[in-house]
Each structure stands twice: as C-alpha cells, then as structure tokens.
Amino acid sequence: AGAVLAAEPRINTEVKMKVPHRNMCFELWGFDIMLDDALRAWLIEVNTCPALAADSPMDRRVKYGMVADLMNLVGPVPYDPDAYDAAREAARQQRLTGLPAEGAPPGTPV
C-alpha cells in the first residue's frame, strides 16, 4: 500500500495530462518480490511500466496469463470515442437547455 500511496501524485498528474476519459483507463504495475528461506516476501521494487516482452517460454506463459487475467478483471468494452463524446455533449446540452437531445424519441425525460 505504501508504494501505491508514494506514486499517487505522479499518477494523478499523468492521468490529468494524458487521459481524456479518466473512467476508461487503468495502469499495470509490476511488483518485484523476493522470498527468503522462511518464505517471507520482501518488496524489492515497484515498476509503474513493467516490461511485457517475453524472452523465454516460461516468461511468455507467465506474462500472457497475467495479461489474460488482467483483461478478464478489467472487462474492457469496445466503444467509439466519437460517439461517446457526442453523447456526453448531447447530455450536457440537455442539462443546460432543459430540452431533449436532438433525435431523442418523443417522451424522453429531460
């Protein structure tokens, strides 16, 4: 948890600068740990942009599995950014004017 808290200001700055739709992104971090003789885990470092190149069959199996698990966890849904922006703008205009959005079916709540 300490590693996440330490990097939070940097992450917030990067997100504000580079991500137009904050609710449509995620970041993968790599935590390097070492196990001692008593099988206690020790944090070695945290990478905010871990390498996903696979140099060996074992590396490929681990990283491909991790990416598959990540995609299942995040559950990305394809979308059209232009349609998303148009819908947001239409909703904003509807809030500002109190009029139904252009093309909205009759009886659509305002």
C-alpha positions in Angstrom: 0.0 0.0 0.0 2.9 2.4 0.7 4.2 2.0 -2.8 0.8 3.0 -4.2 0.5 6.0 -1.9 4.0 7.2 -2.8 3.3 7.1 -6.5 -0.2 8.6 -6.3 0.8 12.3 -7.0 2.7 11.3 -10.1 -0.1 9.0 -11.4 -2.7 11.8 -10.9 -0.6 14.3 -12.8 0.0 11.8 -15.7 -3.7 10.9 -15.9 -4.8 14.5 -16.0 -2.3 15.3 -18.8 -2.8 12.2 -21.0 -6.2 10.6 -20.4 -9.3 12.4 -21.7 -11.7 10.0 -20.2 -10.4 9.0 -16.8 -13.0 6.3 -16.2 -11.8 4.4 -19.3 -8.2 3.6 -18.3 -6.2 1.5 -15.9 -2.5 1.1 -15.2 -0.5 -2.1 -14.7 2.2 -2.1 -12.1 4.9 -4.6 -11.6 5.8 -5.6 -8.0 9.2 -7.4 -7.7 9.4 -9.5 -4.6 11.9 -11.9 -3.2 11.2 -14.8 -0.9 13.6 -15.6 1.9 14.3 -19.0 3.5 11.2 -18.7 5.7 9.1 -17.9 2.6 8.6 -14.3 3.7 8.0 -11.9 0.8 10.2 -8.8 0.6 9.3 -6.0 -1.8 12.3 -5.2 -4.0 10.9 -2.5 -6.2 7.7 -1.3 -7.9 7.6 -0.6 -11.6 4.9 1.7 -13.0 5.6 0.5 -16.5 6.7 -3.1 -16.3 8.2 -4.8 -19.4 5.9 -7.3 -21.0 8.4 -8.6 -23.5 8.6 -12.4 -23.2 12.2 -13.7 -23.6 11.6 -17.3 -22.7 8.8 -19.9 -22.8 8.3 -19.5 -19.0 8.3 -15.7 -19.3 5.7 -15.9 -22.1 3.5 -18.3 -20.1 3.6 -16.1 -17.0 3.1 -12.8 -18.8 0.4 -14.0 -21.3 -1.5 -15.5 -18.3 -1.2 -12.3 -16.4 -2.4 -10.1 -19.3 -5.4 -12.5 -19.9 -6.3 -12.3 -16.1 -5.9 -8.5 -16.3 -8.3 -8.2 -19.3 -10.8 -10.5 -17.5 -10.6 -8.4 -14.4 -10.8 -5.0 -16.1 -13.5 -6.2 -18.6 -12.8 -3.7 -21.4 -15.7 -3.0 -23.7 -15.1 -1.7 -27.2 -16.5 1.8 -27.8 -16.5 4.5 -30.4 -14.8 7.6 -28.8 -16.5 10.0 -31.2 -20.0 8.5 -30.3 -19.1 8.7 -26.6 -18.0 12.4 -26.9 -21.2 13.2 -28.9 -23.4 11.5 -26.3 -21.7 13.4 -23.5 -22.1 16.7 -25.3 -25.8 16.0 -26.1 -26.4 15.2 -22.4 -24.6 18.4 -21.4 -26.7 20.4 -23.8 -29.8 18.7 -22.5 -28.9 19.7 -18.9 -28.1 23.3 -19.9 -31.2 23.9 -22.0 -33.7 21.6 -20.5 -34.7 20.4 -24.0 -34.5 16.8 -25.2 -31.4 15.9 -27.1 -31.7 16.1 -30.9 -33.0 12.9 -32.3 -34.4 11.7 -28.9 -37.6 9.8 -29.1 -40.8 11.7 -28.0 -41.5 11.4 -24.3 -37.7 11.2 -23.4 -37.3 12.7 -19.9 -35.4 15.9 -19.8 
